Amino acid sequence: MSQGRVLTTREEIQALLENVKTVAVLGLSPKEDRDSHRVARYLQTKGYKIIPVRPGQKEILGEPVYKSLDDLEDPVDLVDVFRRSEQVPEHLAEFLRVKPRAVWLQLGIRSEAVAKALTEAGIDVVMDRCMKVDHANYIGA
């Protein structure tokens, strides 16, 4: 198994954004004014398949919602995480079971321990960056 990497350069992040199609959004809010909702809606308009993951919801952005990553029925390329930094480690086992190509921790979210475990398992990691901003800057709005 190949080693994953923490992606930090424009080239690495652009390549990731160009090669993923299915994005599970962990912590996607049904509220339109929340960052998670705005980011997911933007990604949806750019052709990504969005899979909402949030307990207690039935549908967000026209997509069925899953209670947890473990409930996903289809493989995902990337998990976009909207949880506080201290909550990220509780999802590590799910990330490892789902085995996405990458886990993206949104702006303000970091977990060195989770990043180390994921990269050792061959999963790339992006930390403390906004997927919407990077997509707009590197791929085009």
Summary of the structure (lengths in Angstrom):
residues: 141
radius of gyration: 13.7
end to end distance: 34.9
largest distance: 40.6
contacts: 452
relative contact order: 0.22
helix: 39%
strand: 19%
